[in-house]
Amino acid sequence: MKVNFFTRPNCPLCVDGLNMLKLVQEDVPFEINIINIEEDDYIHEKYMLMIPVVEKDGEIIQYGQLDYVTLYERLNDN
């Protein structure tokens, strides 16, 4: 399973979010594809007020303040 993590440089909330996602990754196997929104105008416009954003199969799993329980439940839902 592959999960997209939308972020940008100098974003403390994104650093916290990535750390939380990595904690979930210890219990649920998946790959993290880190995407810098500043490298794509469309993605930047779409997510600039929402980051960090976790997306799987084109569906937003969670954004903003990420928490373990929500991420775990959504990513462990086989």
N, C-alpha and C positions, 0 to 999 in steps of 0.2 A: 504494500500500500504506500502511496506517495501523498504527502501533505504539502501544500503550498503555504509558505509563511511570508506575508507581505510586510515589509519593513522599510526603514530609511535610516541613513546615518544620523547620529546625534539625537536619538529617540530613546530616552531612558525607559519609557513604558514598553518599548519594543525589546529592549535588553531583558527586562523582567519577563516579558511574554515568551521569549525564546527559551529562557531558563525553565519556565513552567512547562513549555512544550517538551523540552528535553527530559524533564522529570516523568512526564506521561510516557515518553518513548522508552523509558526503562521497564515499563509494565505492558506496553502495547507495541509490537514491532511495526515500525513505519519509517519511511525516509522523509527527511525534511528538505524541501526545495526552497531555499531562501531567495526571495525576489525583492530587489531594491526598487521601490515604486518610482524613484526619481530617474530611472533609466528608461521609462516608457511613459509618454504623455497620457495615453489612454488610462493606463493603470493608475498613474498619479492622480488624475482627475477623479477616477472612480473611488479610490481608497484613501485619499489624503487626509480626510477628517476621521477616518475609522481606525487607522493603524494602531497596533498590529492587527493583522487579519489572518486567521487560519482558515484555509479552504481545502476541501477534499472533494474530488470529482465535480468541480465547478460550483459546489455549494459551500456557503460560508458556515463554518462550524461555530466560530466565536470571533469577536473583535473587541478592541479596546482593552479593558481589564480582563485578562485571561485567568481562569481558575481551573484547578486540577480536576475537580469532579465533573464539570461540564465537558472538558476536553476528553477525559477518560471515557465517559459514557458515550459520547458521540463517535469517538474513534474506535472504541471497542465493540461497537454495534455491528456485528458481522451479519 
